[in-house]
């Protein structure tokens, strides 16, 4: 029996880059919030073919608050 959940792909139009992204390379992420799923997806903007990290909105809010310090 396979216990994995089927994950619907996130549409490309849902992804947005960090406002701190300069567009000249370096470390940058893209984020997509998917309404209705209760999830926030985070991926490497330089390598979008790899799987995204998926977290609860409360975890994402806590992370952003911590990173903004």
Secondary structure, DSSP 4 states (H G I P E B T S, - for coil): ---PPP-PPPPGGG-EE-TT--SSSSS-EEEEEETTTTEEEEEETT-TTSPPEEE-HHHHHHHHHHHT-
